[in-house]
């Protein structure tokens, strides 16, 4: 496929571009930041004219796409002001989805976020492990936008029955160089309670994106994307019992099993995590 990756210069985006290229796809990075050269088009995604022009084709760079992976965003709460985060992220997403519709692109993957699950869980989750079955609980402007993006896509696929979109609720993205700090988390279980001690290796994030692109179907589905394990050496059951003693645990937990359920991604996408921080420390 010829695939546009928005935000391909970001932490996850760089890994995704490389991963998709290694899988044999033709990839173009659409981003406001990046080095000039083949496979990169500088685009301000908040400008619809630039977005639709870039998606339809840019001189001898490309003449359109088969699929879009939309990752571009201010990537977390509290990086910029709330209004800047809201304006940038919601407008960029609308522009990308609308331009894709105009271009007839039916295969889209977009980065949603674990934050819609209720992070930082100051109000405990309804049950553990958390999954995609309960209503979104955004607790920040960043998370609110992710929820609105998911809501927007639900309507877009209703308008176009041939459209297929996967929303990937990524956990905290980590690269191998980040793993050296993981053992320090053990000293205070509450320090990583905010996302139930979850994470996603960027390489497995890229794997999930490729699986979602290859997934056959129509309509919209959201998937939690995390690693199989937690960031802690302590057992998952002991963490849940200490920090969330009143939250129901819906099944027996494996020793280090993630509390961000990835069962749906495994079942529908064939996602199988390949990486763990325990191999690097």
C-alpha positions as CSV (number, residue, x, y, z in Angstrom):
1,X,0.0,0.0,0.0
2,X,0.9,3.6,-0.3
3,X,0.4,5.0,3.2
4,X,0.3,8.5,4.6
5,X,1.5,8.7,8.2
6,X,0.7,12.0,9.8
7,X,3.0,12.9,12.6
8,X,5.6,10.5,11.3
9,X,8.4,12.6,12.9
10,X,7.1,12.0,16.4
11,X,8.2,9.4,19.0
12,X,5.8,6.7,17.8
13,X,5.6,8.0,14.3
14,X,9.3,7.5,13.5
15,X,9.1,3.8,14.5
16,X,5.8,3.4,12.5
17,X,7.3,4.8,9.3
18,X,10.3,2.5,9.5
19,X,8.2,-0.5,10.4
20,X,5.7,0.0,7.6
21,X,8.6,0.5,5.1
22,X,10.3,-2.6,6.3
23,X,6.9,-4.5,5.7
24,X,7.1,-3.4,2.1
25,X,4.8,-0.4,2.0
26,X,5.4,3.0,0.4
27,X,5.2,5.5,3.2
28,X,5.0,9.3,3.1
29,X,5.3,11.3,6.4
30,X,3.0,14.3,6.5
31,X,4.2,16.5,9.4
32,X,5.0,20.1,10.3
33,X,8.4,18.9,11.5
34,X,10.9,16.7,9.7
35,X,14.0,16.6,7.4
36,X,13.5,17.5,3.8
37,X,13.9,14.6,1.5
38,X,12.1,11.6,-0.1
39,X,9.1,10.4,1.9
40,X,8.5,13.6,3.7
41,X,6.0,16.4,2.9
42,X,5.8,19.4,5.3
43,X,2.2,20.0,6.1
44,X,0.4,22.2,8.7
45,X,-2.5,19.8,9.4
46,X,-4.6,22.6,10.9
47,X,-4.8,24.1,7.4
48,X,-7.4,22.1,5.4
49,X,-6.1,23.4,2.1
50,X,-2.6,22.0,2.8
51,X,-4.0,18.7,4.1
52,X,-6.3,17.9,1.1
53,X,-3.6,19.1,-1.4
54,X,-1.0,16.8,0.2
55,X,-3.3,13.8,0.3
56,X,-4.3,14.1,-3.3
57,X,-0.7,14.4,-4.4
58,X,2.5,16.5,-4.3
59,X,4.5,16.8,-7.6
60,X,6.7,13.8,-8.1
61,X,6.5,12.7,-4.4
62,X,3.2,10.8,-4.7
63,X,-0.1,10.9,-6.5
64,X,-2.5,9.7,-3.7
65,X,-2.8,7.1,-1.0
66,X,-4.4,3.8,-0.3
67,X,-4.5,4.3,3.5
68,X,-3.9,6.9,6.2
69,X,-2.4,6.5,9.6
70,X,-3.2,9.6,11.7
71,X,-0.8,10.1,14.6
72,X,-0.2,13.8,14.5
73,X,-1.2,15.7,17.6
74,X,0.1,17.6,20.6
75,X,0.8,14.2,22.3
76,X,-0.2,14.6,25.9
77,X,-1.9,16.9,28.4
78,X,-0.1,19.9,29.9
79,X,2.4,20.4,27.1
80,X,0.6,23.4,25.8
81,X,-2.4,25.4,27.0
82,X,-5.8,23.7,26.9
83,X,-7.1,25.9,24.1
84,X,-4.0,25.3,22.0
85,X,-4.3,21.5,22.5
86,X,-8.0,21.5,21.7
87,X,-7.7,23.7,18.6
88,X,-4.6,21.9,17.2
89,X,-5.8,18.3,17.8
90,X,-9.4,18.5,16.9
91,X,-8.9,20.6,13.8
92,X,-6.0,18.4,12.6
93,X,-8.1,15.3,13.0
94,X,-11.2,16.7,11.3
95,X,-9.1,18.0,8.4
96,X,-7.4,14.6,7.9
97,X,-10.6,12.6,8.1
98,X,-12.5,15.0,5.8
99,X,-9.7,15.1,3.2
100,X,-9.5,11.3,3.3
101,X,-13.3,11.2,2.6
102,X,-12.9,13.5,-0.3
103,X,-10.0,11.4,-1.7
104,X,-12.0,8.2,-1.4
105,X,-9.6,6.6,1.1
106,X,-11.5,3.8,3.0
107,X,-8.7,2.5,5.2
108,X,-7.8,4.7,8.2
109,X,-6.0,4.1,11.5
110,X,-5.9,6.8,14.0
111,X,-4.2,7.2,17.4
112,X,-6.7,7.5,20.2
113,X,-5.5,7.2,23.8
114,X,-5.7,5.2,27.0
115,X,-6.6,8.5,28.6
116,X,-10.2,8.1,27.5
117,X,-10.5,5.1,29.9
118,X,-10.5,7.5,32.9
119,X,-6.8,8.4,33.4
120,X,-5.4,9.4,35.8
121,X,-7.8,7.1,37.7
122,X,-8.3,9.5,40.6
123,X,-11.7,8.0,40.4
124,X,-11.1,4.3,40.3
125,X,-12.0,2.4,37.2
126,X,-15.2,0.3,37.2
127,X,-13.3,-2.9,37.1
128,X,-9.9,-4.4,36.4
129,X,-8.6,-5.2,33.8
130,X,-10.2,-2.2,32.0
131,X,-11.4,-2.7,28.5
132,X,-13.3,-1.0,25.7
133,X,-16.7,-1.9,27.0
134,X,-17.5,1.0,29.3
135,X,-18.2,4.6,28.3
136,X,-15.3,7.0,27.8
137,X,-14.3,9.1,30.9
138,X,-12.1,11.9,29.6
139,X,-10.5,13.9,32.5
140,X,-8.4,16.4,30.6
141,X,-8.7,18.6,27.5
142,X,-6.3,16.2,25.6
143,X,-8.5,13.2,26.5
144,X,-11.7,15.1,25.7
145,X,-10.4,15.7,22.2
146,X,-9.6,12.0,21.8
147,X,-13.1,11.2,22.9
148,X,-14.5,13.7,20.4
149,X,-12.4,12.2,17.7
150,X,-13.8,8.8,18.4
151,X,-17.3,10.2,18.4
152,X,-16.6,12.0,15.1
153,X,-15.4,8.8,13.4
154,X,-18.5,6.9,14.6
155,X,-20.6,9.4,12.6
156,X,-18.3,9.3,9.6
157,X,-18.6,5.5,9.2
158,X,-22.3,5.9,9.6
159,X,-22.3,8.3,6.6
160,X,-20.1,5.9,4.6
161,X,-20.8,2.2,5.0
162,X,-17.6,1.3,3.0
163,X,-15.3,3.1,5.4
164,X,-13.1,1.2,7.8
165,X,-11.4,3.0,10.7
166,X,-9.5,1.6,13.7
167,X,-9.0,3.7,16.7
168,X,-6.0,2.6,18.7
169,X,-6.0,3.6,22.4
170,X,-2.3,3.6,22.9
171,X,-0.8,3.2,26.3
172,X,2.3,5.2,27.3
173,X,4.7,4.9,24.4
174,X,8.2,3.7,25.3
175,X,11.4,3.0,23.4
176,X,14.2,0.7,24.6
177,X,16.3,3.6,25.9
178,X,13.4,4.4,28.3
179,X,13.5,1.1,30.1
180,X,16.5,1.8,32.4
181,X,14.3,3.9,34.6
182,X,11.6,1.2,35.0
183,X,13.1,-0.6,38.1
184,X,12.8,2.7,40.0
185,X,9.0,2.5,39.8
186,X,8.9,-0.4,42.3
187,X,9.7,1.9,45.2
188,X,6.2,3.5,45.0
189,X,3.3,1.6,43.5
190,X,1.2,4.7,43.4
191,X,3.6,6.6,41.1
192,X,2.3,4.7,38.1
193,X,-1.3,4.1,39.2
194,X,-2.4,6.8,36.8
195,X,-2.5,4.4,33.9
196,X,-2.6,1.1,35.8
197,X,1.1,0.5,35.3
198,X,0.8,0.1,31.6
199,X,3.0,0.9,28.6
200,X,3.5,0.1,24.9
201,X,6.8,-0.5,23.2
202,X,6.9,1.7,20.0
203,X,7.7,-1.4,17.9
204,X,4.6,-3.1,19.1
205,X,2.6,0.0,18.6
206,X,3.7,-0.1,15.0
207,X,2.8,-3.8,14.8
208,X,-0.7,-2.9,16.0
209,X,-1.0,-0.2,13.3
210,X,0.0,-2.6,10.5
211,X,-2.4,-5.3,11.8
212,X,-5.2,-2.6,11.9
213,X,-4.4,-1.6,8.3
214,X,-4.6,-5.3,7.2
215,X,-7.8,-6.0,9.2
216,X,-10.6,-6.8,6.9
217,X,-14.0,-5.2,7.7
218,X,-15.9,-2.0,7.7
219,X,-17.1,0.4,10.3
220,X,-15.3,1.6,13.4
221,X,-13.7,-0.3,16.2
222,X,-11.5,1.0,19.1
223,X,-8.7,-1.1,20.6
224,X,-6.6,-0.8,23.7
225,X,-3.0,-1.2,22.6
226,X,-0.5,-2.0,25.4
227,X,2.2,-4.6,26.2
228,X,1.3,-7.9,27.8
229,X,2.9,-6.9,31.1
230,X,3.2,-3.9,33.5
231,X,6.1,-1.6,34.3
232,X,6.5,-3.2,37.7
233,X,8.3,-6.3,39.1
234,X,5.5,-6.8,41.6
235,X,2.5,-9.0,40.7
236,X,-0.4,-7.4,39.0
237,X,-2.8,-8.9,41.6
238,X,-0.9,-7.3,44.5
239,X,-0.9,-3.9,42.8
240,X,-4.6,-4.0,42.2
241,X,-5.3,-5.1,45.8
242,X,-3.1,-2.3,47.3
243,X,-4.1,0.6,45.2
244,X,-7.6,-0.2,44.1
245,X,-8.9,-2.5,47.0
246,X,-12.6,-1.8,46.3
247,X,-12.4,-2.3,42.5
248,X,-13.7,-5.7,41.2
249,X,-11.1,-7.9,39.5
250,X,-12.9,-9.7,36.8
251,X,-10.6,-12.7,36.3
252,X,-7.5,-14.3,37.8
253,X,-4.5,-12.3,36.8
254,X,-1.2,-13.5,35.4
255,X,1.9,-12.7,37.4
256,X,2.7,-9.4,35.5
257,X,-0.4,-9.3,33.3
258,X,-1.4,-5.9,31.9
259,X,-4.4,-4.3,33.6
260,X,-5.2,-2.6,30.3
261,X,-7.0,-5.5,28.5
262,X,-5.6,-6.1,25.0
263,X,-7.9,-9.1,24.5
264,X,-10.0,-7.4,21.8
265,X,-6.9,-6.4,19.8
266,X,-5.6,-9.9,20.0
267,X,-8.9,-11.4,19.0
268,X,-9.9,-9.1,16.1
269,X,-6.5,-7.8,14.8
270,X,-4.2,-10.7,15.6
271,X,-2.1,-8.3,17.7
272,X,0.6,-10.2,19.7
273,X,3.1,-8.1,21.7
274,X,6.7,-9.1,20.9
275,X,8.6,-6.8,23.3
276,X,9.0,-6.3,27.1
277,X,11.1,-4.0,29.2
278,X,12.3,-7.0,31.1
279,X,14.5,-8.0,28.2
280,X,16.4,-4.7,28.4
281,X,17.1,-4.2,32.1
